[in-house]
Amino acid sequence: MKQIEEESDRPESTIEELVAVPLKEAEPMKVILVGALLPEEEKNELLGFLRQNQDVFMWSHDDMPGIDPAHACHRLNIDPNFLSVRQRPRRFAPRKNRAINKQVETLLENGLIMKCVYPSWISNSK
């Protein structure tokens, strides 16, 4: 009985149902998701704004010219006072490995990532 009372005390879910709406009628696969419960006037206003500014949407890696390292750059801050631990390279099934390599090549070609050199103890290569 206590469990039933506890369940009824839970707040209602705030997850709203979404509806897929194409930004361009000519490109029905490029959709955005808007709340299904959004009032029609707000929905039309939102869609108008998004359609006016659709040049900011990136649908694939090809749409992104690259990330300026001045804006975003990942570096490993390694404290030389700590001992390094070399881990074994991860092994993947051939099919998964091909998919990983294809994705990495796409990211490299589009300038979203670049090759970097790490000491051999941190390298995940043979």
C-alpha positions, 0 to 999 in steps of 0.5 A: 500500500505504501508503494502505491502512495509513493507512486501517486506522489511522484510529479508528472513527467515533463517530457513533451511529445515532439513533432518533426517539421521540415525546415524546407518543403524541398528537403523533407529529410531535414527536420527539426522537432517542436513541441506537439502541445505548443500553441499554434501561434507560437509554433508558427512564430518559432518555425518562421524564426528558424526558417529565417535563420536556417543557415546556422543549422549543420546537417552533416560534417560537410556543412561544417568548415572546421572549428577554429582552435581559438574557439575550441581545442582539447588538450591533455594536461598531464602532470609530470609528477605522476607515474604514467600508465600504459594501457593495452590498445582497444581491439574492435571487431573488423566491421566496427573498426571499419566504421570507426575509421570511416568516421575518423576520416570524415572528421579529418577531411572536414577539419573537425579534428587533426592528428596530434603526437603524444608520447608513446605511453599514451598512444593507443597505437601499435 
